[in-house]
Amino acid sequence: MDNTERKLKKLFDYQKFEKEPGLQELVDDVHGSLSGMRKLTDDELEYAAAGAARFSDSQLEKAGVNIKYVNGKKTYQATLSGGKSININENVAMGMYDCYNLSGGTKLTDAQLKDLIAQS
């Protein structure tokens, strides 16, 4: 527990007995902002711990990512509309699938891909 959490715990414990209106408003705000939150399942924690490598090769390929293994190392490429392949990093590959998935299965245009690369 860090210092901020300790302070909040003391304030919340204090409030149980003092019933100060201003502090109660803060307590209610904190509880309200936490309402809808839940603990992650083990599966969800596993995905979070995996970091960027959260999509399978087949999912990435559906989004237009070409995957090759060179000397045992995974590399990623995207093909532009004119047929030119460009090397991309893993973050761009994962972003391509995010966009593909959120758009309902539409692959990125060249302009969108270039924008994604520029933002990475």
Residue pairs with C-beta under 8 A, 6 or more apart in sequence:
1 9
8 30
11 23
11 26
11 27
12 27
14 23
15 23
15 24
15 27
40 48
47 54
52 90
52 91
52 94
53 90
53 94
54 94
55 93
55 94
55 97
57 67
59 97
59 101
60 67
60 76
60 93
60 94
60 96
60 97
61 67
62 97
62 100
62 105
63 96
63 97
63 99
63 100
63 101
63 107
63 108
64 78
64 79
64 96
64 100
64 107
64 108
65 76
65 77
65 78
65 88
65 93
65 96
65 97
66 76
66 77
66 78
66 79
66 85
67 74
67 75
67 76
67 77
67 93
68 74
68 75
68 77
69 75
74 90
75 87
76 87
76 88
76 89
76 90
76 92
76 93
77 85
77 86
77 87
77 88
78 85
78 86
78 88
78 92
78 93
78 96
78 113
79 85
79 86
80 86
80 110
80 113
81 109
81 110
86 117
88 96
88 117
89 120
91 120
92 116
92 117
92 120
95 116
95 120
96 108
96 113
96 116
99 108
99 112
99 116
100 106
100 107
100 108
108 116
